[in-house]
Amino acid sequence: MFTRTLGRSGMTVTALGMGCWAIGGVFYRDGKSVGWGEVNDEQSLAALHRALELGVTFFDTADVYGCGHSERILGQAIAGHRDKIVIATKFGNVFNAANKTIVDANGSARYVEQACEASLQRLNTDYIDLYQFHVGNHDPAEAVETREACERLVRAGKIRAYGWSTDDPERAAVFAEGRHCTSVQQHLNLFGGNRETLALCERENLASINRGPLAMGLLTGKFSHESSIPSNDVRAGWDFQQGAQARQLEQLEQLRGVLTEDGRTLAQAALGWLWAVSEATIPIPGFKTVQQVEENVAALERGPLSEDQMARVEQILQRGAEA
C-alpha cells in the first residue's frame, strides 16, 4: 500500500484519505447549503466499511459536517478498527445541531476544549489523532491562543497532533511554531491552489492535506455543459454553460488524453497529479458510494503521474492560461 508520513507526527497513513464532508448531509451557513445534499446513512456506512476493507488508514471529517452527523457515522463505521486507523477532525465552527446551521466561529481556548470533548463523544473514541482548526481566516494573533490550547490537549492525551485548515501561508506559519503542529489542510488540485502554502509545508515538515483534490467532482469527468446541481448542494450555482466550470470542463477535455493514457480514470489521474507535485501531499477525496471509494483507492496502486505526464499537463495548462 502506498503510504506517506503525516508531517512531524511520524504517523504513517495511506497516501490517500477518505474525506467525510459529503456523508454529513445537508447543513447551512447564512441560509445557503454548505453540504452535499441528502445522504443515505446505510450507503455511507457501506462505503466507509469498504474503505477499511481496502486498507485505507486515514479518515478526515469535521464536527460541523452535517452539524455532528459525519462524526457520528464515522464513529459507527470504525468500531473495532480504532487502533488501525488515523482519525482527523476539525473544530472552530459553532453550530446549532437542531436546525443544522452554522452560527459563529470560535478559536478561544475554552471553546477548543469543549469542542474536542464533543467530537470525542460523537466519534466514540478516547483520542483524536489529528485535530484541525477549521476557521481559515481567523486572526493570526488570536490563533496563538488556539494553538496553545491544542498543545494542552496533546499533553492531556486528548489529541496526538494538530493543524490548521487554511490556504494562507502566514496563518499556517503561526501554527507551525507549535511543537505538535503536523499539517496544513489546503485547497489544492490540478486546476488550482496555493503553492506558497505547499512550500511552507515542505519547509516545515508538515503534511499538506488536500481538500477538493477532485475539484468538487469536476475532475472526475462526470459533469458536462448540460449538467445541473440541486439547490441543497454546496455546488448549487455552478455555471456549466459560461462560468468557471465551463472553462474547466474544456481544460479537462484537453488534458484527458495525457491523464488517461496509462489506464487511469480521470479521478485517479487527478490524485496521481497531487502525489507527483510534492511528497508532502495527502489528498482526501470525498465520497458517498462504495463505487467512488473503490475508484479512488485504486489510484494508490498506480501512484504519482510520471515526470513526462506532469510536463505535458503543465504545457497544456499554460497554453490554456495564455489563451
Secondary structure, 3 states (H helix, E strand, C coil): CCEEECHHHCCEEECCCEECCHHHCCCEECCEECCECCCCHHHHHHHHHHHHHCCCCEEECCCCCCCCHHHHHHHHHCCCCHHHCEEEEEECEEEECCCCEEEEECCCHHHHHHHHHHHHHHHCCCCEEEEEECCCCCCCCCHHHHHHHHHHHHHCCCEEEEEEECCCHHHHHHHHCCCCEEEEEEEEECCEECHHHHHHHHHHCCEEEEECCCHHHHHHCCCCCCCCCCCCECCCCCCCCCCHHHHHHHHHHHHHHHHHCCCCCHHHHHHHHHHHHCCCEEECCECCCHHHHHHHHHHHHHCCCCHHHHHHHHHHHHHHHHC
